[in-house]
Amino acid sequence: MGWNPSDMLRRPIAERAERSVTPNLWSALVASARNRHCIDDKLHFPLIEQGITKKEMIEEMPKELLDLTVSCRRGNNCGSCHACRDIAKAMS
C-alpha cells in the first residue's frame, strides 16, 4: 500500500486501519485469485514501515514521473482536495 505516515493522521484512513478494512479486503482478493499460491498474502506498507514522508517521496521522484501521476480526488489538479494540498505542501 502506498500510505505514508501522515496518511495515518487522516480520520478516514485511521478508521479503516482500526477496523482492518484494507487487510480484510486484501485477504479476500488473494483468496479469490486463481493464482493465489503465487501471491504474497501479507499486506505491506513500505512507506509507513520506512517512515518516508510525502515530501521525501516527491523530492526523490523525477519531475517527469510526478507529471504522469494523478493524485487529485477530482481528477483535475484542483488545488483544494487533500491530495493536491499534500503535494503542494511537499513541493514548497
PDB file of N, CA, C and O in Angstrom:
ATOM      1  N   MET A   1       0.836  -1.179   0.000  1.00  0.00           N
ATOM      2  CA  MET A   1       0.000   0.000   0.000  1.00  0.00           C
ATOM      3  C   MET A   1       0.878   1.237   0.000  1.00  0.00           C
ATOM      4  O   MET A   1       1.957   1.237   0.593  1.00  0.00           O
ATOM      5  N   GLY A   2       0.435   2.259  -0.641  1.00  0.00           N
ATOM      6  CA  GLY A   2       1.194   3.483  -0.761  1.00  0.00           C
ATOM      7  C   GLY A   2       0.920   4.516   0.320  1.00  0.00           C
ATOM      8  O   GLY A   2       1.264   5.686   0.154  1.00  0.00           O
ATOM      9  N   TRP A   3       0.303   4.103   1.429  1.00  0.00           N
ATOM     10  CA  TRP A   3       0.077   5.070   2.504  1.00  0.00           C
ATOM     11  C   TRP A   3       1.406   5.480   3.110  1.00  0.00           C
ATOM     12  O   TRP A   3       2.333   4.677   3.216  1.00  0.00           O
ATOM     13  N   ASN A   4       1.485   6.755   3.508  1.00  0.00           N
ATOM     14  CA  ASN A   4       2.678   7.234   4.204  1.00  0.00           C
ATOM     15  C   ASN A   4       2.274   7.622   5.630  1.00  0.00           C
ATOM     16  O   ASN A   4       1.086   7.656   5.949  1.00  0.00           O
ATOM     17  N   PRO A   5       3.255   7.914   6.485  1.00  0.00           N
ATOM     18  CA  PRO A   5       2.928   8.185   7.893  1.00  0.00           C
ATOM     19  C   PRO A   5       1.882   9.284   8.106  1.00  0.00           C
ATOM     20  O   PRO A   5       1.047   9.165   9.001  1.00  0.00           O
ATOM     21  N   SER A   6       1.912  10.346   7.304  1.00  0.00           N
ATOM     22  CA  SER A   6       0.935  11.422   7.504  1.00  0.00           C
ATOM     23  C   SER A   6      -0.472  10.984   7.117  1.00  0.00           C
ATOM     24  O   SER A   6      -1.451  11.528   7.628  1.00  0.00           O
ATOM     25  N   ASP A   7      -0.586  10.001   6.216  1.00  0.00           N
ATOM     26  CA  ASP A   7      -1.918   9.495   5.857  1.00  0.00           C
ATOM     27  C   ASP A   7      -2.626   8.909   7.072  1.00  0.00           C
ATOM     28  O   ASP A   7      -3.848   9.000   7.190  1.00  0.00           O
ATOM     29  N   MET A   8      -1.859   8.311   7.968  1.00  0.00           N
ATOM     30  CA  MET A   8      -2.454   7.679   9.147  1.00  0.00           C
ATOM     31  C   MET A   8      -3.070   8.701  10.102  1.00  0.00           C
ATOM     32  O   MET A   8      -3.816   8.330  11.008  1.00  0.00           O
ATOM     33  N   LEU A   9      -2.765   9.981   9.906  1.00  0.00           N
ATOM     34  CA  LEU A   9      -3.352  11.035  10.731  1.00  0.00           C
ATOM     35  C   LEU A   9      -4.721  11.460  10.200  1.00  0.00           C
ATOM     36  O   LEU A   9      -5.476  12.135  10.901  1.00  0.00           O
ATOM     37  N   ARG A  10      -5.038  11.074   8.984  1.00  0.00           N
ATOM     38  CA  ARG A  10      -6.340  11.410   8.411  1.00  0.00           C
ATOM     39  C   ARG A  10      -7.384  10.441   8.947  1.00  0.00           C
ATOM     40  O   ARG A  10      -7.189   9.226   8.920  1.00  0.00           O
ATOM     41  N   ARG A  11      -8.482  10.982   9.429  1.00  0.00           N
ATOM     42  CA  ARG A  11      -9.503  10.167  10.086  1.00  0.00           C
ATOM     43  C   ARG A  11     -10.011   8.997   9.256  1.00  0.00           C
ATOM     44  O   ARG A  11     -10.105   7.891   9.787  1.00  0.00           O
ATOM     45  N   PRO A  12     -10.346   9.183   7.971  1.00  0.00           N
ATOM     46  CA  PRO A  12     -10.857   8.026   7.215  1.00  0.00           C
ATOM     47  C   PRO A  12      -9.851   6.873   7.134  1.00  0.00           C
ATOM     48  O   PRO A  12     -10.231   5.706   7.232  1.00  0.00           O
ATOM     49  N   ILE A  13      -8.584   7.201   6.958  1.00  0.00           N
ATOM     50  CA  ILE A  13      -7.555   6.145   6.862  1.00  0.00           C
ATOM     51  C   ILE A  13      -7.347   5.500   8.222  1.00  0.00           C
ATOM     52  O   ILE A  13      -7.250   4.277   8.322  1.00  0.00           O
ATOM     53  N   ALA A  14      -7.277   6.315   9.269  1.00  0.00           N
ATOM     54  CA  ALA A  14      -7.083   5.773  10.617  1.00  0.00           C
ATOM     55  C   ALA A  14      -8.239   4.841  10.994  1.00  0.00           C
ATOM     56  O   ALA A  14      -8.024   3.790  11.599  1.00  0.00           O
ATOM     57  N   GLU A  15      -9.462   5.234  10.634  1.00  0.00           N
ATOM     58  CA  GLU A  15     -10.625   4.390  10.936  1.00  0.00           C
ATOM     59  C   GLU A  15     -10.572   3.078  10.151  1.00  0.00           C
ATOM     60  O   GLU A  15     -10.911   2.021  10.683  1.00  0.00           O
ATOM     61  N   ARG A  16     -10.149   3.145   8.892  1.00  0.00           N
ATOM     62  CA  ARG A  16     -10.003   1.911   8.095  1.00  0.00           C
ATOM     63  C   ARG A  16      -8.981   0.993   8.753  1.00  0.00           C
ATOM     64  O   ARG A  16      -9.181  -0.218   8.838  1.00  0.00           O
ATOM     65  N   ALA A  17      -7.874   1.592   9.222  1.00  0.00           N
ATOM     66  CA  ALA A  17      -6.824   0.789   9.858  1.00  0.00           C
ATOM     67  C   ALA A  17      -7.337   0.146  11.142  1.00  0.00           C
ATOM     68  O   ALA A  17      -7.066  -1.026  11.403  1.00  0.00           O
ATOM     69  N   GLU A  18      -8.072   0.905  11.937  1.00  0.00           N
ATOM     70  CA  GLU A  18      -8.609   0.369  13.196  1.00  0.00           C
ATOM     71  C   GLU A  18      -9.542  -0.813  12.944  1.00  0.00           C
ATOM     72  O   GLU A  18      -9.557  -1.770  13.718  1.00  0.00           O
ATOM     73  N   ARG A  19     -10.312  -0.749  11.872  1.00  0.00           N
ATOM     74  CA  ARG A  19     -11.275  -1.812  11.561  1.00  0.00           C
ATOM     75  C   ARG A  19     -10.666  -2.903  10.682  1.00  0.00           C
ATOM     76  O   ARG A  19     -11.367  -3.844  10.309  1.00  0.00           O
ATOM     77  N   SER A  20      -9.377  -2.801  10.341  1.00  0.00           N
ATOM     78  CA  SER A  20      -8.685  -3.772   9.471  1.00  0.00           C
ATOM     79  C   SER A  20      -9.371  -3.937   8.125  1.00  0.00           C
ATOM     80  O   SER A  20      -9.369  -5.029   7.557  1.00  0.00           O
ATOM     81  N   VAL A  21      -9.954  -2.869   7.613  1.00  0.00           N
ATOM     82  CA  VAL A  21     -10.677  -2.940   6.351  1.00  0.00           C
ATOM     83  C   VAL A  21      -9.747  -3.354   5.211  1.00  0.00           C
ATOM     84  O   VAL A  21     -10.051  -4.286   4.467  1.00  0.00           O
ATOM     85  N   THR A  22      -8.627  -2.670   5.078  1.00  0.00           N
ATOM     86  CA  THR A  22      -7.730  -2.947   3.956  1.00  0.00           C
ATOM     87  C   THR A  22      -7.133  -4.351   4.025  1.00  0.00           C
ATOM     88  O   THR A  22      -7.145  -5.054   3.014  1.00  0.00           O
ATOM     89  N   PRO A  23      -6.611  -4.792   5.176  1.00  0.00           N
ATOM     90  CA  PRO A  23      -6.111  -6.174   5.230  1.00  0.00           C
ATOM     91  C   PRO A  23      -7.197  -7.208   4.923  1.00  0.00           C
ATOM     92  O   PRO A  23      -6.921  -8.215   4.271  1.00  0.00           O
ATOM     93  N   ASN A  24      -8.413  -6.974   5.381  1.00  0.00           N
ATOM     94  CA  ASN A  24      -9.509  -7.911   5.102  1.00  0.00           C
ATOM     95  C   ASN A  24      -9.834  -7.955   3.608  1.00  0.00           C
ATOM     96  O   ASN A  24     -10.068  -9.027   3.051  1.00  0.00           O
ATOM     97  N   LEU A  25      -9.846  -6.785   2.965  1.00  0.00           N
ATOM     98  CA  LEU A  25     -10.097  -6.741   1.530  1.00  0.00           C
ATOM     99  C   LEU A  25      -8.977  -7.442   0.769  1.00  0.00           C
ATOM    100  O   LEU A  25      -9.236  -8.195  -0.170  1.00  0.00           O
ATOM    101  N   TRP A  26      -7.719  -7.192   1.180  1.00  0.00           N
ATOM    102  CA  TRP A  26      -6.586  -7.835   0.516  1.00  0.00           C
ATOM    103  C   TRP A  26      -6.675  -9.358   0.654  1.00  0.00           C
ATOM    104  O   TRP A  26      -6.471 -10.086  -0.318  1.00  0.00           O
ATOM    105  N   SER A  27      -6.978  -9.830   1.853  1.00  0.00           N
ATOM    106  CA  SER A  27      -7.098 -11.276   2.075  1.00  0.00           C
ATOM    107  C   SER A  27      -8.178 -11.881   1.185  1.00  0.00           C
ATOM    108  O   SER A  27      -7.977 -12.947   0.603  1.00  0.00           O
ATOM    109  N   ALA A  28      -9.312 -11.215   1.076  1.00  0.00           N
ATOM    110  CA  ALA A  28     -10.408 -11.713   0.237  1.00  0.00           C
ATOM    111  C   ALA A  28     -10.002 -11.703  -1.233  1.00  0.00           C
ATOM    112  O   ALA A  28     -10.336 -12.623  -1.980  1.00  0.00           O
ATOM    113  N   LEU A  29      -9.286 -10.670  -1.644  1.00  0.00           N
ATOM    114  CA  LEU A  29      -8.841 -10.590  -3.027  1.00  0.00           C
ATOM    115  C   LEU A  29      -7.863 -11.720  -3.350  1.00  0.00           C
ATOM    116  O   LEU A  29      -7.994 -12.382  -4.379  1.00  0.00           O
ATOM    117  N   VAL A  30      -6.893 -11.935  -2.477  1.00  0.00           N
ATOM    118  CA  VAL A  30      -5.928 -13.018  -2.685  1.00  0.00           C
ATOM    119  C   VAL A  30      -6.647 -14.369  -2.712  1.00  0.00           C
ATOM    120  O   VAL A  30      -6.373 -15.205  -3.573  1.00  0.00           O
ATOM    121  N   ALA A  31      -7.559 -14.578  -1.776  1.00  0.00           N
ATOM    122  CA  ALA A  31      -8.279 -15.857  -1.702  1.00  0.00           C
ATOM    123  C   ALA A  31      -9.099 -16.126  -2.961  1.00  0.00           C
ATOM    124  O   ALA A  31      -9.324 -17.281  -3.322  1.00  0.00           O
ATOM    125  N   SER A  32      -9.540 -15.076  -3.621  1.00  0.00           N
ATOM    126  CA  SER A  32     -10.375 -15.255  -4.810  1.00  0.00           C
ATOM    127  C   SER A  32      -9.567 -15.401  -6.094  1.00  0.00           C
ATOM    128  O   SER A  32     -10.127 -15.737  -7.138  1.00  0.00           O
ATOM    129  N   ALA A  33      -8.272 -15.157  -6.035  1.00  0.00           N
ATOM    130  CA  ALA A  33      -7.435 -15.207  -7.238  1.00  0.00           C
ATOM    131  C   ALA A  33      -7.120 -16.641  -7.641  1.00  0.00           C
ATOM    132  O   ALA A  33      -6.883 -17.497  -6.789  1.00  0.00           O
ATOM    133  N   ARG A  34      -7.119 -16.890  -8.929  1.00  0.00           N
ATOM    134  CA  ARG A  34      -6.768 -18.224  -9.426  1.00  0.00           C
ATOM    135  C   ARG A  34      -5.326 -18.578  -9.096  1.00  0.00           C
ATOM    136  O   ARG A  34      -5.007 -19.737  -8.829  1.00  0.00           O
ATOM    137  N   ASN A  35      -4.464 -17.581  -9.116  1.00  0.00           N
ATOM    138  CA  ASN A  35      -3.035 -17.816  -8.865  1.00  0.00           C
ATOM    139  C   ASN A  35      -2.638 -17.435  -7.435  1.00  0.00           C
ATOM    140  O   ASN A  35      -1.523 -16.973  -7.195  1.00  0.00           O
ATOM    141  N   ARG A  36      -3.554 -17.631  -6.499  1.00  0.00           N
ATOM    142  CA  ARG A  36      -3.318 -17.209  -5.108  1.00  0.00           C
ATOM    143  C   ARG A  36      -2.052 -17.791  -4.506  1.00  0.00           C
ATOM    144  O   ARG A  36      -1.451 -17.180  -3.622  1.00  0.00           O
ATOM    145  N   HIS A  37      -1.637 -18.966  -4.972  1.00  0.00           N
ATOM    146  CA  HIS A  37      -0.423 -19.584  -4.442  1.00  0.00           C
ATOM    147  C   HIS A  37       0.831 -18.798  -4.852  1.00  0.00           C
ATOM    148  O   HIS A  37       1.898 -18.994  -4.271  1.00  0.00           O
ATOM    149  N   CYS A  38       0.709 -17.912  -5.844  1.00  0.00           N
ATOM    150  CA  CYS A  38       1.848 -17.100  -6.312  1.00  0.00           C
ATOM    151  C   CYS A  38       1.856 -15.704  -5.691  1.00  0.00           C
ATOM    152  O   CYS A  38       2.794 -14.939  -5.915  1.00  0.00           O
ATOM    153  N   ILE A  39       0.839 -15.366  -4.922  1.00  0.00           N
ATOM    154  CA  ILE A  39       0.680 -14.006  -4.399  1.00  0.00           C
ATOM    155  C   ILE A  39       1.062 -13.968  -2.926  1.00  0.00           C
ATOM    156  O   ILE A  39       0.643 -14.821  -2.143  1.00  0.00           O
ATOM    157  N   ASP A  40       1.854 -12.981  -2.562  1.00  0.00           N
ATOM    158  CA  ASP A  40       2.197 -12.762  -1.155  1.00  0.00           C
ATOM    159  C   ASP A  40       0.930 -12.269  -0.458  1.00  0.00           C
ATOM    160  O   ASP A  40       0.418 -11.197  -0.780  1.00  0.00           O
ATOM    161  N   ASP A  41       0.430 -13.045   0.489  1.00  0.00           N
ATOM    162  CA  ASP A  41      -0.823 -12.654   1.138  1.00  0.00           C
ATOM    163  C   ASP A  41      -0.626 -11.669   2.281  1.00  0.00           C
ATOM    164  O   ASP A  41      -1.603 -11.240   2.894  1.00  0.00           O
ATOM    165  N   LYS A  42       0.615 -11.303   2.581  1.00  0.00           N
ATOM    166  CA  LYS A  42       0.863 -10.290   3.606  1.00  0.00           C
ATOM    167  C   LYS A  42       0.751  -8.917   2.961  1.00  0.00           C
ATOM    168  O   LYS A  42       1.335  -8.670   1.907  1.00  0.00           O
ATOM    169  N   LEU A  43       0.016  -8.047   3.582  1.00  0.00           N
ATOM    170  CA  LEU A  43      -0.155  -6.682   3.096  1.00  0.00           C
ATOM    171  C   LEU A  43       1.024  -5.851   3.583  1.00  0.00           C
ATOM    172  O   LEU A  43       1.321  -5.834   4.777  1.00  0.00           O
ATOM    173  N   HIS A  44       1.692  -5.169   2.675  1.00  0.00           N
ATOM    174  CA  HIS A  44       2.885  -4.388   3.016  1.00  0.00           C
ATOM    175  C   HIS A  44       2.601  -2.892   2.956  1.00  0.00           C
ATOM    176  O   HIS A  44       1.870  -2.422   2.084  1.00  0.00           O
ATOM    177  N   PHE A  45       3.184  -2.157   3.885  1.00  0.00           N
ATOM    178  CA  PHE A  45       3.083  -0.709   3.947  1.00  0.00           C
ATOM    179  C   PHE A  45       4.496  -0.138   4.007  1.00  0.00           C
ATOM    180  O   PHE A  45       4.896   0.390   5.045  1.00  0.00           O
ATOM    181  N   PRO A  46       5.264  -0.230   2.917  1.00  0.00           N
ATOM    182  CA  PRO A  46       6.679   0.141   2.973  1.00  0.00           C
ATOM    183  C   PRO A  46       6.942   1.597   3.336  1.00  0.00           C
ATOM    184  O   PRO A  46       7.932   1.893   4.004  1.00  0.00           O
ATOM    185  N   LEU A  47       6.080   2.504   2.910  1.00  0.00           N
ATOM    186  CA  LEU A  47       6.315   3.917   3.214  1.00  0.00           C
ATOM    187  C   LEU A  47       6.144   4.187   4.709  1.00  0.00           C
ATOM    188  O   LEU A  47       6.876   4.991   5.284  1.00  0.00           O
ATOM    189  N   ILE A  48       5.188   3.523   5.329  1.00  0.00           N
ATOM    190  CA  ILE A  48       4.992   3.675   6.776  1.00  0.00           C
ATOM    191  C   ILE A  48       6.107   2.954   7.515  1.00  0.00           C
ATOM    192  O   ILE A  48       6.676   3.491   8.465  1.00  0.00           O
ATOM    193  N   GLU A  49       6.422   1.732   7.079  1.00  0.00           N
ATOM    194  CA  GLU A  49       7.472   0.955   7.744  1.00  0.00           C
ATOM    195  C   GLU A  49       8.820   1.663   7.689  1.00  0.00           C
ATOM    196  O   GLU A  49       9.611   1.566   8.627  1.00  0.00           O
ATOM    197  N   GLN A  50       9.089   2.375   6.596  1.00  0.00           N
ATOM    198  CA  GLN A  50      10.360   3.083   6.449  1.00  0.00           C
ATOM    199  C   GLN A  50      10.276   4.545   6.884  1.00  0.00           C
ATOM    200  O   GLN A  50      11.286   5.248   6.893  1.00  0.00           O
ATOM    201  N   GLY A  51       9.079   5.003   7.243  1.00  0.00           N
ATOM    202  CA  GLY A  51       8.903   6.378   7.718  1.00  0.00           C
ATOM    203  C   GLY A  51       9.128   7.428   6.641  1.00  0.00           C
ATOM    204  O   GLY A  51       9.579   8.534   6.936  1.00  0.00           O
ATOM    205  N   ILE A  52       8.816   7.087   5.388  1.00  0.00           N
ATOM    206  CA  ILE A  52       9.023   8.017   4.283  1.00  0.00           C
ATOM    207  C   ILE A  52       7.838   8.973   4.193  1.00  0.00           C
ATOM    208  O   ILE A  52       6.685   8.545   4.147  1.00  0.00           O
ATOM    209  N   THR A  53       8.133  10.265   4.169  1.00  0.00           N
ATOM    210  CA  THR A  53       7.078  11.275   4.106  1.00  0.00           C
ATOM    211  C   THR A  53       6.698  11.572   2.658  1.00  0.00           C
ATOM    212  O   THR A  53       7.427  11.228   1.727  1.00  0.00           O
ATOM    213  N   LYS A  54       5.552  12.214   2.486  1.00  0.00           N
ATOM    214  CA  LYS A  54       5.111  12.634   1.154  1.00  0.00           C
ATOM    215  C   LYS A  54       6.156  13.562   0.539  1.00  0.00           C
ATOM    216  O   LYS A  54       6.456  13.458  -0.650  1.00  0.00           O
ATOM    217  N   LYS A  55       6.703  14.458   1.334  1.00  0.00           N
ATOM    218  CA  LYS A  55       7.727  15.396   0.847  1.00  0.00           C
ATOM    219  C   LYS A  55       8.946  14.635   0.338  1.00  0.00           C
ATOM    220  O   LYS A  55       9.473  14.951  -0.729  1.00  0.00           O
ATOM    221  N   GLU A  56       9.393  13.643   1.085  1.00  0.00           N
ATOM    222  CA  GLU A  56      10.552  12.849   0.654  1.00  0.00           C
ATOM    223  C   GLU A  56      10.262  12.093  -0.641  1.00  0.00           C
ATOM    224  O   GLU A  56      11.118  12.013  -1.522  1.00  0.00           O
ATOM    225  N   MET A  57       9.048  11.537  -0.754  1.00  0.00           N
ATOM    226  CA  MET A  57       8.681  10.829  -1.978  1.00  0.00           C
ATOM    227  C   MET A  57       8.746  11.759  -3.181  1.00  0.00           C
ATOM    228  O   MET A  57       9.308  11.412  -4.220  1.00  0.00           O
ATOM    229  N   ILE A  58       8.169  12.938  -3.028  1.00  0.00           N
ATOM    230  CA  ILE A  58       8.119  13.887  -4.137  1.00  0.00           C
ATOM    231  C   ILE A  58       9.511  14.416  -4.474  1.00  0.00           C
ATOM    232  O   ILE A  58       9.836  14.600  -5.647  1.00  0.00           O
ATOM    233  N   GLU A  59      10.331  14.659  -3.457  1.00  0.00           N
ATOM    234  CA  GLU A  59      11.689  15.144  -3.706  1.00  0.00           C
ATOM    235  C   GLU A  59      12.518  14.111  -4.478  1.00  0.00           C
ATOM    236  O   GLU A  59      13.354  14.482  -5.301  1.00  0.00           O
ATOM    237  N   GLU A  60      12.296  12.838  -4.223  1.00  0.00           N
ATOM    238  CA  GLU A  60      13.059  11.788  -4.888  1.00  0.00           C
ATOM    239  C   GLU A  60      12.502  11.410  -6.257  1.00  0.00           C
ATOM    240  O   GLU A  60      13.193  10.787  -7.063  1.00  0.00           O
ATOM    241  N   MET A  61      11.268  11.783  -6.516  1.00  0.00           N
ATOM    242  CA  MET A  61      10.614  11.396  -7.762  1.00  0.00           C
ATOM    243  C   MET A  61      11.043  12.330  -8.895  1.00  0.00           C
ATOM    244  O   MET A  61      11.001  13.550  -8.734  1.00  0.00           O
ATOM    245  N   PRO A  62      11.455  11.774 -10.037  1.00  0.00           N
ATOM    246  CA  PRO A  62      11.764  12.633 -11.180  1.00  0.00           C
ATOM    247  C   PRO A  62      10.528  13.438 -11.582  1.00  0.00           C
ATOM    248  O   PRO A  62       9.412  12.918 -11.555  1.00  0.00           O
ATOM    249  N   LYS A  63      10.724  14.699 -11.951  1.00  0.00           N
ATOM    250  CA  LYS A  63       9.595  15.568 -12.309  1.00  0.00           C
ATOM    251  C   LYS A  63       8.761  14.946 -13.426  1.00  0.00           C
ATOM    252  O   LYS A  63       7.536  15.067 -13.428  1.00  0.00           O
ATOM    253  N   GLU A  64       9.417  14.284 -14.370  1.00  0.00           N
ATOM    254  CA  GLU A  64       8.686  13.656 -15.480  1.00  0.00           C
ATOM    255  C   GLU A  64       7.717  12.591 -14.956  1.00  0.00           C
ATOM    256  O   GLU A  64       6.620  12.436 -15.492  1.00  0.00           O
ATOM    257  N   LEU A  65       8.113  11.867 -13.922  1.00  0.00           N
ATOM    258  CA  LEU A  65       7.233  10.858 -13.343  1.00  0.00           C
ATOM    259  C   LEU A  65       6.111  11.512 -12.540  1.00  0.00           C
ATOM    260  O   LEU A  65       4.955  11.099 -12.631  1.00  0.00           O
ATOM    261  N   LEU A  66       6.454  12.529 -11.758  1.00  0.00           N
ATOM    262  CA  LEU A  66       5.424  13.241 -10.980  1.00  0.00           C
ATOM    263  C   LEU A  66       4.367  13.818 -11.915  1.00  0.00           C
ATOM    264  O   LEU A  66       3.178  13.796 -11.597  1.00  0.00           O
ATOM    265  N   ASP A  67       4.793  14.335 -13.066  1.00  0.00           N
ATOM    266  CA  ASP A  67       3.846  14.903 -14.032  1.00  0.00           C
ATOM    267  C   ASP A  67       2.883  13.853 -14.583  1.00  0.00           C
ATOM    268  O   ASP A  67       1.803  14.201 -15.060  1.00  0.00           O
ATOM    269  N   LEU A  68       3.257  12.574 -14.525  1.00  0.00           N
ATOM    270  CA  LEU A  68       2.395  11.497 -15.020  1.00  0.00           C
ATOM    271  C   LEU A  68       1.430  10.970 -13.961  1.00  0.00           C
ATOM    272  O   LEU A  68       0.526  10.196 -14.276  1.00  0.00           O
ATOM    273  N   THR A  69       1.616  11.385 -12.711  1.00  0.00           N
ATOM    274  CA  THR A  69       0.756  10.881 -11.642  1.00  0.00           C
ATOM    275  C   THR A  69      -0.504  11.717 -11.515  1.00  0.00           C
ATOM    276  O   THR A  69      -0.513  12.903 -11.842  1.00  0.00           O
ATOM    277  N   VAL A  70      -1.560  11.089 -11.040  1.00  0.00           N
ATOM    278  CA  VAL A  70      -2.808  11.794 -10.766  1.00  0.00           C
ATOM    279  C   VAL A  70      -3.172  11.493  -9.321  1.00  0.00           C
ATOM    280  O   VAL A  70      -3.524  10.363  -8.983  1.00  0.00           O
ATOM    281  N   SER A  71      -3.086  12.500  -8.480  1.00  0.00           N
ATOM    282  CA  SER A  71      -3.429  12.333  -7.075  1.00  0.00           C
ATOM    283  C   SER A  71      -4.720  13.059  -6.720  1.00  0.00           C
ATOM    284  O   SER A  71      -5.363  12.752  -5.717  1.00  0.00           O
ATOM    285  N   CYS A  72      -5.084  14.013  -7.543  1.00  0.00           N
ATOM    286  CA  CYS A  72      -6.261  14.844  -7.284  1.00  0.00           C
ATOM    287  C   CYS A  72      -7.509  13.975  -7.157  1.00  0.00           C
ATOM    288  O   CYS A  72      -7.741  13.089  -7.980  1.00  0.00           O
ATOM    289  N   ARG A  73      -8.298  14.227  -6.141  1.00  0.00           N
ATOM    290  CA  ARG A  73      -9.531  13.473  -5.928  1.00  0.00           C
ATOM    291  C   ARG A  73     -10.617  13.881  -6.922  1.00  0.00           C
ATOM    292  O   ARG A  73     -11.610  13.174  -7.095  1.00  0.00           O
ATOM    293  N   ARG A  74     -10.417  15.036  -7.576  1.00  0.00           N
ATOM    294  CA  ARG A  74     -11.380  15.499  -8.571  1.00  0.00           C
ATOM    295  C   ARG A  74     -10.869  15.259  -9.989  1.00  0.00           C
ATOM    296  O   ARG A  74     -11.602  15.472 -10.955  1.00  0.00           O
ATOM    297  N   GLY A  75      -9.613  14.815 -10.122  1.00  0.00           N
ATOM    298  CA  GLY A  75      -9.046  14.474 -11.412  1.00  0.00           C
ATOM    299  C   GLY A  75      -8.519  15.624 -12.238  1.00  0.00           C
ATOM    300  O   GLY A  75      -8.165  15.435 -13.402  1.00  0.00           O
ATOM    301  N   ASN A  76      -8.457  16.828 -11.654  1.00  0.00           N
ATOM    302  CA  ASN A  76      -8.058  17.973 -12.473  1.00  0.00           C
ATOM    303  C   ASN A  76      -7.066  18.908 -11.776  1.00  0.00           C
ATOM    304  O   ASN A  76      -6.993  20.089 -12.117  1.00  0.00           O
ATOM    305  N   ASN A  77      -6.309  18.398 -10.813  1.00  0.00           N
ATOM    306  CA  ASN A  77      -5.380  19.251 -10.052  1.00  0.00           C
ATOM    307  C   ASN A  77      -6.084  20.489  -9.502  1.00  0.00           C
ATOM    308  O   ASN A  77      -5.683  21.624  -9.762  1.00  0.00           O
ATOM    309  N   CYS A  78      -7.129  20.242  -8.745  1.00  0.00           N
ATOM    310  CA  CYS A  78      -7.986  21.311  -8.232  1.00  0.00           C
ATOM    311  C   CYS A  78      -7.278  22.242  -7.252  1.00  0.00           C
ATOM    312  O   CYS A  78      -7.628  23.416  -7.134  1.00  0.00           O
ATOM    313  N   GLY A  79      -6.288  21.712  -6.558  1.00  0.00           N
ATOM    314  CA  GLY A  79      -5.564  22.531  -5.582  1.00  0.00           C
ATOM    315  C   GLY A  79      -6.238  22.611  -4.225  1.00  0.00           C
ATOM    316  O   GLY A  79      -5.666  23.166  -3.287  1.00  0.00           O
ATOM    317  N   SER A  80      -7.448  22.065  -4.097  1.00  0.00           N
ATOM    318  CA  SER A  80      -8.144  22.194  -2.815  1.00  0.00           C
ATOM    319  C   SER A  80      -8.398  20.866  -2.096  1.00  0.00           C
ATOM    320  O   SER A  80      -8.640  20.866  -0.889  1.00  0.00           O
ATOM    321  N   CYS A  81      -8.349  19.735  -2.810  1.00  0.00           N
ATOM    322  CA  CYS A  81      -8.546  18.447  -2.124  1.00  0.00           C
ATOM    323  C   CYS A  81      -7.289  18.112  -1.318  1.00  0.00           C
ATOM    324  O   CYS A  81      -6.240  18.718  -1.536  1.00  0.00           O
ATOM    325  N   HIS A  82      -7.383  17.163  -0.400  1.00  0.00           N
ATOM    326  CA  HIS A  82      -6.246  16.859   0.467  1.00  0.00           C
ATOM    327  C   HIS A  82      -5.032  16.395  -0.319  1.00  0.00           C
ATOM    328  O   HIS A  82      -3.903  16.710   0.056  1.00  0.00           O
ATOM    329  N   ALA A  83      -5.238  15.652  -1.402  1.00  0.00           N
ATOM    330  CA  ALA A  83      -4.107  15.160  -2.190  1.00  0.00           C
ATOM    331  C   ALA A  83      -3.365  16.314  -2.863  1.00  0.00           C
ATOM    332  O   ALA A  83      -2.134  16.353  -2.844  1.00  0.00           O
ATOM    333  N   CYS A  84      -4.092  17.239  -3.448  1.00  0.00           N
ATOM    334  CA  CYS A  84      -3.455  18.412  -4.080  1.00  0.00           C
ATOM    335  C   CYS A  84      -2.735  19.264  -3.034  1.00  0.00           C
ATOM    336  O   CYS A  84      -1.628  19.746  -3.273  1.00  0.00           O
ATOM    337  N   ARG A  85      -3.370  19.445  -1.877  1.00  0.00           N
ATOM    338  CA  ARG A  85      -2.725  20.240  -0.816  1.00  0.00           C
ATOM    339  C   ARG A  85      -1.463  19.547  -0.319  1.00  0.00           C
ATOM    340  O   ARG A  85      -0.451  20.208  -0.082  1.00  0.00           O
ATOM    341  N   ASP A  86      -1.506  18.228  -0.158  1.00  0.00           N
ATOM    342  CA  ASP A  86      -0.314  17.489   0.286  1.00  0.00           C
ATOM    343  C   ASP A  86       0.846  17.653  -0.681  1.00  0.00           C
ATOM    344  O   ASP A  86       1.984  17.865  -0.263  1.00  0.00           O
ATOM    345  N   ILE A  87       0.557  17.554  -1.978  1.00  0.00           N
ATOM    346  CA  ILE A  87       1.618  17.691  -2.969  1.00  0.00           C
ATOM    347  C   ILE A  87       2.151  19.115  -2.993  1.00  0.00           C
ATOM    348  O   ILE A  87       3.363  19.320  -3.053  1.00  0.00           O
ATOM    349  N   ALA A  88       1.257  20.101  -2.946  1.00  0.00           N
ATOM    350  CA  ALA A  88       1.709  21.500  -2.941  1.00  0.00           C
ATOM    351  C   ALA A  88       2.578  21.779  -1.720  1.00  0.00           C
ATOM    352  O   ALA A  88       3.599  22.460  -1.823  1.00  0.00           O
ATOM    353  N   LYS A  89       2.180  21.262  -0.576  1.00  0.00           N
ATOM    354  CA  LYS A  89       2.958  21.454   0.657  1.00  0.00           C
ATOM    355  C   LYS A  89       4.315  20.781   0.534  1.00  0.00           C
ATOM    356  O   LYS A  89       5.327  21.350   0.944  1.00  0.00           O
ATOM    357  N   ALA A  90       4.350  19.585  -0.022  1.00  0.00           N
ATOM    358  CA  ALA A  90       5.609  18.851  -0.165  1.00  0.00           C
ATOM    359  C   ALA A  90       6.551  19.533  -1.132  1.00  0.00           C
ATOM    360  O   ALA A  90       7.769  19.442  -0.980  1.00  0.00           O
ATOM    361  N   MET A  91       6.008  20.214  -2.121  1.00  0.00           N
ATOM    362  CA  MET A  91       6.842  20.864  -3.136  1.00  0.00           C
ATOM    363  C   MET A  91       7.336  22.236  -2.675  1.00  0.00           C
ATOM    364  O   MET A  91       8.229  22.814  -3.295  1.00  0.00           O
ATOM    365  N   SER A  92       6.765  22.752  -1.598  1.00  0.00           N
ATOM    366  CA  SER A  92       7.172  24.107  -1.155  1.00  0.00           C
ATOM    367  C   SER A  92       8.430  24.067  -0.304  1.00  0.00           C
ATOM    368  O   SER A  92       8.904  25.111   0.147  1.00  0.00           O
TER     369      SER A  92
END
